[in-house]
Amino acid sequence: MKMVLVSLMVLVVTGCTAGRWVQAGKSDLDSRRDSFDCENVIVTKHGGWQRVEPFTAAIEIRECMQVKGYHLEQN
């Protein structure tokens, strides 16, 4: 059940992003891995996805990815 909630929240958060994270020299797999790492940091920080509002999660994921050197490329 917990995995289902996490999966749904990831879909909600990533669904709010109109584009993809890119960084020179990084593959799409690297980008997805770094995004997943950011999501895990947020989940840990807030004590679970059920305690994070989607808007807050989206902001924190954006900030985390920008710190890692990524920028959002619009579709």
Backbone as JSON, one array per atom type, in Angstrom:
{
  "sequence": "MKMVLVSLMVLVVTGCTAGRWVQAGKSDLDSRRDSFDCENVIVTKHGGWQRVEPFTAAIEIRECMQVKGYHLEQN",
  "N": [[0.82, -1.2, 0.0], [1.92, 1.25, 0.82], [3.85, 1.59, -1.16], [2.24, 1.98, -3.36], [1.06, 4.45, -2.77], [3.34, 6.09, -2.77], [4.12, 5.8, -5.45], [1.9, 6.94, -6.75], [2.07, 9.59, -5.83], [4.52, 10.35, -6.93], [3.83, 10.29, -9.63], [1.92, 12.34, -9.65], [3.47, 14.56, -8.92], [5.51, 14.59, -10.9], [3.89, 14.77, -13.07], [3.02, 17.34, -12.98], [5.04, 18.77, -14.0], [5.95, 20.4, -16.82], [7.85, 19.41, -19.01], [11.3, 18.34, -19.24], [14.06, 17.36, -17.19], [17.29, 18.51, -17.81], [20.82, 18.32, -18.33], [24.0, 19.26, -19.39], [26.0, 16.7, -20.67], [24.82, 14.71, -19.2], [22.84, 11.77, -19.17], [19.47, 10.69, -20.05], [18.78, 8.71, -18.28], [20.49, 9.3, -16.12], [19.34, 11.73, -15.35], [16.75, 10.9, -14.54], [17.48, 9.26, -12.42], [18.69, 11.1, -10.66], [16.47, 12.75, -10.18], [14.8, 10.93, -8.87], [16.37, 10.54, -6.6], [16.16, 13.09, -5.46], [13.41, 13.09, -4.9], [13.34, 11.08, -2.95], [14.78, 12.33, -0.89], [13.0, 14.35, -0.21], [10.76, 12.88, 0.64], [11.85, 11.61, 2.89], [12.53, 13.85, 4.44], [10.01, 14.95, 5.05], [8.71, 12.85, 6.23], [7.23, 11.03, 4.77], [5.23, 10.58, 1.78], [2.51, 11.08, 2.12], [2.44, 13.2, 3.79], [3.28, 15.37, 2.45], [2.42, 18.11, 0.53], [1.39, 18.23, -2.86], [2.09, 20.59, -4.35], [4.09, 21.73, -2.77], [5.96, 19.64, -2.83], [6.62, 19.66, -5.57], [7.91, 22.14, -5.81], [10.11, 21.73, -4.11], [11.38, 19.58, -5.38], [12.07, 20.8, -7.8], [13.9, 22.76, -6.84], [15.88, 21.08, -5.74], [16.78, 19.67, -8.01], [17.79, 21.8, -9.51], [19.91, 22.61, -7.88], [21.52, 20.43, -8.28], [22.41, 21.01, -10.76], [20.74, 20.89, -12.99], [18.42, 21.98, -15.54], [15.09, 22.89, -16.46], [13.76, 21.75, -19.36], [11.48, 22.83, -21.63], [8.66, 21.18, -23.13]],
  "CA": [[0.0, 0.0, 0.0], [2.81, 2.4, 0.9], [4.48, 1.74, -2.46], [1.22, 2.53, -4.26], [0.95, 5.88, -2.46], [4.56, 6.74, -3.25], [4.04, 5.82, -6.91], [0.9, 7.93, -7.14], [2.59, 10.93, -5.57], [5.55, 10.62, -7.94], [3.11, 10.62, -10.86], [1.31, 13.66, -9.48], [4.53, 15.58, -8.92], [6.15, 14.66, -12.21], [2.87, 15.17, -14.02], [2.89, 18.8, -12.91], [6.2, 19.33, -14.65], [5.79, 20.41, -18.28], [9.18, 19.39, -19.59], [12.18, 17.32, -18.67], [15.27, 17.89, -16.59], [18.46, 18.25, -18.64], [22.11, 18.89, -17.93], [25.01, 18.88, -20.37], [26.81, 15.54, -20.3], [24.03, 13.73, -18.43], [21.86, 11.02, -19.95], [18.11, 10.69, -19.51], [18.82, 7.82, -17.11], [21.09, 10.09, -15.03], [18.33, 12.7, -14.92], [15.71, 10.19, -13.79], [18.08, 8.8, -11.16], [18.83, 12.27, -9.79], [15.13, 13.16, -9.78], [14.36, 9.96, -7.87], [17.11, 10.86, -5.37], [15.53, 14.29, -4.88], [12.13, 12.67, -4.33], [13.62, 10.35, -1.71], [15.16, 13.31, 0.12], [11.77, 15.04, 0.21], [9.96, 11.92, 1.41], [12.51, 11.44, 4.19], [12.43, 15.13, 5.16], [8.64, 15.18, 5.52], [8.19, 11.67, 6.91], [6.34, 10.26, 3.9], [4.51, 11.34, 0.76], [1.19, 11.49, 2.58], [2.6, 14.43, 4.57], [3.8, 16.41, 1.56], [1.45, 18.59, -0.45], [1.98, 18.15, -4.21], [2.71, 21.86, -4.75], [5.34, 21.83, -2.0], [6.88, 18.64, -3.37], [7.08, 20.12, -6.88], [8.87, 23.22, -5.57], [11.32, 21.16, -3.53], [12.06, 18.79, -6.42], [12.69, 21.77, -8.71], [15.07, 23.33, -6.18], [16.89, 20.03, -5.61], [17.35, 19.41, -9.34], [18.59, 22.97, -9.89], [21.15, 22.53, -7.11], [22.33, 19.39, -8.93], [22.89, 21.54, -12.03], [19.79, 20.66, -14.07], [17.41, 22.99, -15.85], [13.89, 22.3, -17.02], [13.58, 22.0, -20.79], [10.05, 22.76, -21.94], [8.29, 20.28, -24.24]],
  "C": [[0.87, 1.26, 0.0], [3.45, 2.67, -0.47], [3.5, 2.35, -3.47], [1.08, 4.03, -4.03], [2.16, 6.64, -2.97], [4.51, 6.86, -4.77], [3.05, 6.86, -7.4], [1.4, 9.36, -6.94], [3.67, 11.31, -6.58], [4.88, 11.0, -9.26], [2.48, 12.0, -10.79], [2.37, 14.75, -9.6], [5.16, 15.7, -10.29], [5.16, 15.06, -13.28], [2.67, 16.68, -14.05], [4.03, 19.5, -13.64], [6.02, 19.25, -16.16], [7.17, 20.51, -18.91], [10.0, 18.26, -19.0], [13.45, 17.99, -18.17], [16.46, 17.51, -17.45], [19.68, 18.93, -18.04], [23.13, 18.39, -18.94], [25.84, 17.71, -19.84], [26.08, 14.47, -19.51], [23.02, 13.06, -19.35], [20.47, 11.16, -19.32], [18.04, 9.81, -18.27], [19.42, 8.54, -15.9], [20.07, 11.08, -14.46], [17.24, 12.04, -14.09], [16.23, 9.72, -12.44], [18.21, 9.96, -10.18], [17.47, 12.78, -9.31], [14.58, 12.23, -8.7], [15.07, 10.22, -6.54], [16.51, 12.08, -4.68], [14.2, 13.94, -4.23], [12.33, 11.94, -3.01], [14.01, 11.29, -0.58], [13.92, 14.0, 0.68], [10.9, 14.13, 1.07], [10.54, 11.76, 2.81], [12.34, 12.69, 5.05], [11.05, 15.32, 5.79], [8.02, 13.97, 6.22], [7.19, 10.88, 6.09], [5.59, 11.15, 2.93], [3.17, 11.84, 1.26], [1.26, 12.78, 3.39], [3.11, 15.6, 3.73], [2.69, 16.83, 0.6], [2.11, 18.6, -1.82], [2.67, 19.43, -4.65], [4.05, 22.04, -4.05], [6.37, 20.86, -2.55], [7.45, 19.1, -4.71], [8.13, 21.22, -6.73], [10.19, 22.64, -5.06], [12.08, 20.3, -4.53], [12.76, 19.72, -7.39], [13.97, 22.35, -8.1], [16.2, 22.32, -6.09], [17.57, 19.77, -6.95], [18.2, 20.58, -9.82], [19.92, 22.99, -9.14], [22.09, 21.5, -7.73], [22.82, 19.83, -10.31], [21.96, 21.34, -13.22], [18.96, 21.91, -14.34], [16.26, 22.29, -16.56], [13.75, 22.73, -18.48], [12.11, 21.8, -21.12], [9.8, 21.86, -23.13], [7.95, 21.06, -25.48]]
}
